[in-house]
Amino acid sequence: MWLVDIQQDMPSKKIKNHINNLIKMKKITSIIFIGILSMLSISAYSQNSKKTKILFVVTSHDKLGDTGEKTGLWIEEFATPYYYLIDQGVEVVVASPKGGQPPIDPKSELADYQTASTKRFYADSKAQLVFSNTKKIARVKEKDFDAVFYPGGHGPLWDLSTNKKSIKLIESFYNNNKPIAFVCHAPAALKNVKDKTGQPLVKGKKVTGFTNGEEAAVKLTNIVPFLIEDMLKKNGAIYKKGADWSSFAVEDGLLISGQNPQSAKLVGEMLMKKLKKD
């Protein structure tokens, strides 16, 4: 009788074991599924949380021709787009031909030319530390950034217009489908930049920059090595301009340019919009 009971009980034990195994497999499957979902979520978060990174390239030149006066970067053209972009969560890295502290045009520091952004800059020790320790252009690479922005000032007319590292850098950004932005005198950096066919990059493109009228107004027509408006036209650009000292900027594909200091924020806005669209 006892033996019969055991024999009768064996099928039920097998069934129980089978059910337990199924439950264990289901739990393992659930754990694997949850793990895969977690990995996908982490990957998606990592991609979405990646900061936009923009390279600012500024001048290292501080001599205003043979006048004995100083020039350099027009600080408003740096500070305004800099704060606009970092307030959008963008990471900004600053480079210059010589590295280190770039020169600021003394005139741009006069009381009449101060704006909310320049005042913020002078009170911002962190931004000044970044500004005083610019990287050398030779040590930065296009692949590490999403776009490049060139602030102006008269300095670029002398150094960035002929700097081979800067020229190659701009060409690399453009050829890799990344936006390039310039304001005021910064289009000087485009003077010797070529497209893939060897033609001036600006040829046939809408571009703006400091006008001949604005240069005459600051009485530097005969001091600067060349006029931005004339250079762009000579290189085949479709030169556009607004009224002198008005905020004006144009976009042509990857190329964004602003006319003067008053256009600095507009260029920053257009660049950010371009990056979000792409």
PASE-908426 format. One line per field, with one value per residue (C-alpha): residue number from 1; x, y, z. Coordinates in pm, whole numbers. Layout:
N
n	NUM / ...
east	X / ...
north	Y / ...
up	Z / ...
END
This chain:
278
n	1 / 2 / 3 / 4 / 5 / 6 / 7 / 8 / 9 / 10 / 11 / 12 / 13 / 14 / 15 / 16 / 17 / 18 / 19 / 20 / 21 / 22 / 23 / 24 / 25 / 26 / 27 / 28 / 29 / 30 / 31 / 32 / 33 / 34 / 35 / 36 / 37 / 38 / 39 / 40 / 41 / 42 / 43 / 44 / 45 / 46 / 47 / 48 / 49 / 50 / 51 / 52 / 53 / 54 / 55 / 56 / 57 / 58 / 59 / 60 / 61 / 62 / 63 / 64 / 65 / 66 / 67 / 68 / 69 / 70 / 71 / 72 / 73 / 74 / 75 / 76 / 77 / 78 / 79 / 80 / 81 / 82 / 83 / 84 / 85 / 86 / 87 / 88 / 89 / 90 / 91 / 92 / 93 / 94 / 95 / 96 / 97 / 98 / 99 / 100 / 101 / 102 / 103 / 104 / 105 / 106 / 107 / 108 / 109 / 110 / 111 / 112 / 113 / 114 / 115 / 116 / 117 / 118 / 119 / 120 / 121 / 122 / 123 / 124 / 125 / 126 / 127 / 128 / 129 / 130 / 131 / 132 / 133 / 134 / 135 / 136 / 137 / 138 / 139 / 140 / 141 / 142 / 143 / 144 / 145 / 146 / 147 / 148 / 149 / 150 / 151 / 152 / 153 / 154 / 155 / 156 / 157 / 158 / 159 / 160 / 161 / 162 / 163 / 164 / 165 / 166 / 167 / 168 / 169 / 170 / 171 / 172 / 173 / 174 / 175 / 176 / 177 / 178 / 179 / 180 / 181 / 182 / 183 / 184 / 185 / 186 / 187 / 188 / 189 / 190 / 191 / 192 / 193 / 194 / 195 / 196 / 197 / 198 / 199 / 200 / 201 / 202 / 203 / 204 / 205 / 206 / 207 / 208 / 209 / 210 / 211 / 212 / 213 / 214 / 215 / 216 / 217 / 218 / 219 / 220 / 221 / 222 / 223 / 224 / 225 / 226 / 227 / 228 / 229 / 230 / 231 / 232 / 233 / 234 / 235 / 236 / 237 / 238 / 239 / 240 / 241 / 242 / 243 / 244 / 245 / 246 / 247 / 248 / 249 / 250 / 251 / 252 / 253 / 254 / 255 / 256 / 257 / 258 / 259 / 260 / 261 / 262 / 263 / 264 / 265 / 266 / 267 / 268 / 269 / 270 / 271 / 272 / 273 / 274 / 275 / 276 / 277 / 278
east	0 / 285 / 461 / 145 / 112 / 468 / 412 / 92 / 265 / 559 / 369 / 248 / 607 / 721 / 444 / 536 / 902 / 809 / 591 / 870 / 1116 / 875 / 838 / 1217 / 1258 / 989 / 1167 / 1501 / 1337 / 1179 / 1515 / 1687 / 1408 / 1428 / 1807 / 1781 / 1527 / 1754 / 2053 / 1848 / 1721 / 2073 / 2196 / 1911 / 1966 / 2337 / 2269 / 2004 / 2209 / 2520 / 2605 / 2634 / 2993 / 3096 / 3446 / 3504 / 3810 / 3938 / 4225 / 4572 / 4663 / 4682 / 4841 / 4624 / 4847 / 5123 / 4919 / 5084 / 4734 / 4603 / 4329 / 4215 / 3881 / 3568 / 3452 / 3077 / 3109 / 3252 / 3045 / 2701 / 2699 / 2904 / 2640 / 2352 / 2494 / 2604 / 2263 / 2121 / 2335 / 2607 / 2968 / 3203 / 3577 / 3788 / 4094 / 4328 / 4638 / 4882 / 4676 / 4654 / 4511 / 4371 / 4388 / 4073 / 4027 / 4053 / 3775 / 3533 / 3592 / 3479 / 3161 / 2963 / 3003 / 2906 / 2607 / 2443 / 2662 / 2992 / 2905 / 2827 / 3161 / 3363 / 3188 / 3229 / 3560 / 3490 / 3436 / 3746 / 3950 / 3830 / 3902 / 4253 / 4350 / 4250 / 4380 / 4609 / 4423 / 4683 / 4566 / 4193 / 4018 / 3692 / 3580 / 3546 / 3288 / 2945 / 3013 / 3264 / 3203 / 3439 / 3385 / 3528 / 3721 / 3983 / 4244 / 4126 / 4209 / 4576 / 4608 / 4306 / 4287 / 4616 / 4649 / 4684 / 4562 / 4246 / 4191 / 4217 / 3994 / 3714 / 3745 / 3728 / 3409 / 3245 / 3349 / 3213 / 2871 / 2909 / 2796 / 3050 / 2956 / 3122 / 3037 / 3155 / 3526 / 3549 / 3463 / 3824 / 3902 / 3723 / 3952 / 4171 / 3932 / 3860 / 3591 / 3666 / 3713 / 3970 / 3732 / 3677 / 3434 / 3218 / 3180 / 2813 / 2703 / 2517 / 2752 / 2765 / 3025 / 3137 / 3036 / 3256 / 3030 / 3082 / 3461 / 3458 / 3255 / 3524 / 3790 / 3991 / 3941 / 4302 / 4443 / 4307 / 4483 / 4158 / 3788 / 3557 / 3288 / 3538 / 3713 / 3390 / 3275 / 3616 / 3593 / 3259 / 3027 / 2673 / 2736 / 2434 / 2398 / 2146 / 2157 / 2485 / 2492 / 2168 / 2136 / 2165 / 2269 / 2235 / 2247 / 2348 / 2362 / 2625 / 2755 / 2614 / 2740 / 2655 / 2729 / 2851 / 2863 / 2489 / 2441 / 2634 / 2332 / 2138 / 2424 / 2426 / 2051 / 2076 / 2360 / 2165 / 1856 / 2068 / 2213 / 1871 / 1733 / 2020
north	0 / 233 / 154 / 230 / 569 / 660 / 555 / 756 / 1063 / 1067 / 1222 / 1509 / 1584 / 1594 / 1836 / 2055 / 2054 / 2143 / 2429 / 2556 / 2543 / 2739 / 3002 / 3031 / 3068 / 3336 / 3527 / 3502 / 3618 / 3912 / 4009 / 3993 / 4198 / 4463 / 4470 / 4528 / 4808 / 4969 / 4957 / 5112 / 5384 / 5466 / 5480 / 5708 / 5934 / 5955 / 6060 / 6314 / 6461 / 6517 / 6884 / 7091 / 7208 / 7522 / 7651 / 8028 / 8153 / 8499 / 8719 / 8741 / 9064 / 9387 / 9650 / 9888 / 9911 / 10169 / 10405 / 10300 / 10234 / 9907 / 9688 / 9329 / 9167 / 9380 / 9245 / 9282 / 9046 / 8782 / 8835 / 8863 / 8535 / 8362 / 8420 / 8359 / 8017 / 7901 / 8006 / 7757 / 7483 / 7497 / 7424 / 7689 / 7644 / 7946 / 7933 / 8187 / 8179 / 8231 / 8087 / 8245 / 8592 / 8752 / 9131 / 9336 / 9653 / 9932 / 10126 / 9838 / 9878 / 10241 / 10318 / 10408 / 10057 / 9856 / 9623 / 9383 / 9103 / 9293 / 9398 / 9038 / 8933 / 9178 / 9048 / 8682 / 8542 / 8200 / 8345 / 8562 / 8258 / 8077 / 8387 / 8436 / 8076 / 8029 / 7720 / 7748 / 7693 / 7430 / 7220 / 7211 / 6978 / 7015 / 6664 / 6770 / 7042 / 7094 / 7441 / 7728 / 8095 / 8383 / 8711 / 9024 / 9335 / 9476 / 9219 / 8941 / 9162 / 9112 / 8759 / 8537 / 8642 / 8463 / 8212 / 7872 / 7678 / 7888 / 7853 / 7473 / 7467 / 7657 / 7436 / 7125 / 7242 / 7332 / 7013 / 6806 / 6973 / 7183 / 7549 / 7831 / 8174 / 8516 / 8866 / 9216 / 9201 / 8825 / 8743 / 8853 / 8493 / 8381 / 8576 / 8278 / 7992 / 7768 / 7517 / 7165 / 7291 / 7552 / 7846 / 8103 / 7952 / 8265 / 8267 / 8269 / 8277 / 8543 / 8701 / 9018 / 9195 / 9541 / 9782 / 10035 / 10305 / 10179 / 10162 / 10520 / 10626 / 10498 / 10665 / 10350 / 10309 / 10399 / 10213 / 9861 / 9622 / 9569 / 9645 / 9355 / 9458 / 9494 / 9167 / 8966 / 9114 / 9049 / 8684 / 8649 / 8667 / 8797 / 9077 / 9183 / 9463 / 9649 / 10010 / 10108 / 10008 / 9810 / 9446 / 9246 / 8889 / 8641 / 8265 / 8069 / 7697 / 7636 / 7994 / 8250 / 8608 / 8930 / 9287 / 9459 / 9445 / 9506 / 9178 / 8955 / 8815 / 8763 / 8551 / 8348 / 8293 / 8188 / 7950 / 7788 / 7753 / 7595 / 7340 / 7246 / 7206 / 6981
up	0 / 93 / -235 / -430 / -258 / -358 / -716 / -730 / -579 / -823 / -1120 / -900 / -785 / -1146 / -1229 / -932 / -1033 / -1390 / -1268 / -1042 / -1332 / -1549 / -1275 / -1242 / -1620 / -1625 / -1348 / -1530 / -1855 / -1673 / -1518 / -1858 / -2018 / -1745 / -1782 / -2158 / -2105 / -1846 / -2082 / -2361 / -2127 / -2007 / -2366 / -2471 / -2168 / -2243 / -2601 / -2505 / -2221 / -2433 / -2422 / -2737 / -2761 / -2950 / -3019 / -2999 / -3191 / -3100 / -3215 / -3062 / -3247 / -3046 / -3274 / -3475 / -3782 / -3747 / -3530 / -3205 / -3067 / -2934 / -3083 / -3040 / -2965 / -2931 / -2595 / -2660 / -2958 / -2727 / -2413 / -2573 / -2769 / -2498 / -2232 / -2469 / -2554 / -2209 / -2072 / -2326 / -2171 / -2436 / -2345 / -2487 / -2538 / -2640 / -2866 / -3024 / -3246 / -2957 / -2674 / -2331 / -2269 / -2587 / -2625 / -2575 / -2779 / -2516 / -2688 / -2633 / -2260 / -2254 / -2060 / -2374 / -2512 / -2207 / -2223 / -1980 / -2114 / -2083 / -1727 / -1648 / -1796 / -1585 / -1272 / -1370 / -1244 / -1396 / -1746 / -1714 / -1616 / -1931 / -2139 / -1999 / -2071 / -2434 / -2607 / -2908 / -3235 / -3326 / -3030 / -3100 / -3342 / -3532 / -3436 / -3071 / -3144 / -3298 / -3440 / -3443 / -3367 / -3449 / -3256 / -3416 / -3328 / -3565 / -3459 / -3695 / -3996 / -3919 / -3777 / -3843 / -4208 / -4279 / -3995 / -4164 / -3862 / -3849 / -4224 / -4205 / -3898 / -4074 / -4381 / -4160 / -3985 / -4314 / -4495 / -4207 / -4227 / -3912 / -3879 / -3892 / -3753 / -3771 / -3652 / -3746 / -3851 / -3790 / -4157 / -4213 / -4113 / -4432 / -4664 / -4758 / -4681 / -4980 / -5066 / -5190 / -5546 / -5445 / -5485 / -5208 / -4961 / -4964 / -5343 / -5438 / -5073 / -4880 / -4628 / -4422 / -4212 / -4104 / -4378 / -4554 / -4411 / -4056 / -4108 / -4236 / -3934 / -3695 / -3916 / -3981 / -4357 / -4428 / -4129 / -4170 / -4413 / -4605 / -4581 / -4494 / -4741 / -5029 / -4949 / -4942 / -5273 / -5430 / -5324 / -5499 / -5197 / -5228 / -4979 / -4775 / -4523 / -4315 / -4204 / -4039 / -3669 / -3695 / -3590 / -3911 / -3988 / -4272 / -4305 / -4612 / -4547 / -4280 / -4298 / -4052 / -4035 / -3852 / -3957 / -3641 / -3258 / -3244 / -3436 / -3195 / -3011 / -3334 / -3471 / -3149 / -3178 / -3542 / -3462 / -3179 / -3397 / -3668 / -3427 / -3289 / -3642 / -3746
END
